[in-house]
């Protein structure tokens, strides 16, 4: 795709209907003459997963650092858990937890010692710190490895310990900056399960990720950051509906059946060499039924029917086409 469709560019930010956990208006940040964030607006309702997508260097980590009080913005209004970080940074820090791209685990001590250290930093009484440590180690399936050096942990175990350490202070808002980068598929799915459990408990999760499937699986709402601006915001389904290109593909082995279908069906794209017809479609049951009914009525047999509906990959590549490499071939579902 060479450029984002106009209706994608024109998409506006959805207003949160629930109590807002995270709000930013006109957020700006520059480093020298490089503008990283250029008037970003964000609204994240309590008890939801919000995912911020964007190509490398888009400013996702900068946004997380600003919202979590690690750095300050050049301009813009921010409210985190009802507090202004500029005037009440300690109140914000007391309400949030942060798991960054790089693990905060100390590899020289055990997992249990890492947890107890976090309990001390949160000024928990010794007995309370021990109780919280034991509960979180059990919750994250780390009890058996609790007294092993963290250096011996696998990547997935270290990431689970990292999030467990973040939860010691019982934060109501958690920033997860690319939490599954580098994990194998099994560990990634385990992390998804943990995130879903957190939200079930009422925690708000602000997630940045390189994996579009991850945002699709987890996020209640998604924003795409590009060129320092939010260029689209909505649910995964809302974003997918904005991208054209859904279609049904019929493949034939019989050249005669292919020609009969091509002569009768309108608005098709032919591939005479592969004997395939591509029919524009939104992939709905109604449209698929109409195509199948026509094939039956015309006594035409298609050997393979595949459906492609736009996914977040299509959205991402459409919105970031000016700086992102060419889109790979879309995946299709064989019916």
Order of alpha helices (4+ residues) and beta strands (2+ residues): alpha-beta-beta-beta-alpha-beta-alpha-beta-alpha-alpha-alpha-beta-alpha-beta-alpha-beta-beta-alpha-beta-alpha-beta-beta-alpha-beta-alpha-beta
